[in-house]
Amino acid sequence: MVPYKNKSKKSGIAAYELSNDSIKIRFADGETYLYTNESTGKDAVEQMKRLAVAGRGLSAYISQNVKDRFADKLD
């Protein structure tokens, strides 16, 4: 996984991993979730990918738009 840059220094996200149709996100508490095009919607997954690479806004986006629409909890 790639460490999340956390440019705001307030994010609850620690790392992420991108694939063609999904993103895995590890939160600071150690829990990892898989978000897929099917579970979350392609537009949302693509936006989460952009925010992950930018290192800013991903946690807020998930809490405001995605909520609990993950495909799997991996831990």
N, C-alpha and C positions, 0 to 999 in steps of 0.2 A: 504494500500500500504506500501511497505517496503522502507524506506529512502535509496537513492542511496549513497554509501560511498564516491564517488567523491574523490578518492585518489589523483588525479592530482590537485584538487582544482580549476579547470578551466571548469568543465563540465556544460553544460546547462541542465542537467537532475537532477530532484529532487527526484523522487521515481519510483518504478516499482511494478508490480504485475504479477506473473507467473501463467499460467494454462497449461494444457496438450498440447494444440495446438496454444497457443497465448501468447503474452506479452502485457501488458498495460504499457505505459510509460508516466509519468507526467514530463513535462519540467519545468524549473525554472520560466518561464513566466506564469505558471498555466494551460497551455493547456495539455490535456491528449489525447493520441492516442492509438488505438488498432492495433496491428500488428498480423496477423494470418498466419498460414501455407498456407492458400489459397491465401491471398493477397501478401504475402512477400516471400513465399517459406519456406519449412520446415528447410532447412539448415540455412537460414538466421535467422529464429526465434530461433533456437537452439543456434546459435552463440550469438545472442543478450541476451539470457538467461544467457549464461556463462559469458558474459561481465558484465551484470547487477549484478550478484552474486559477481564477482570479484571486482566490484566497480571502474573499469578503462577501458576506451576505447569505451564505448557504444555510446557516442555522435559522436565520429569520425567515428565509424562503420556505424551508421545510415546515416550520411551526405555523406559518400563516397560510400556506397554500397546499402542502402535501399532507400534513398531519400524519395519520396512521395508515396511509395507503402504500405500505411497503409490501413486498412480495414474501419476504422471509426475514426472521430474526436469526442471525447466524451464530450467536453465542449461547 
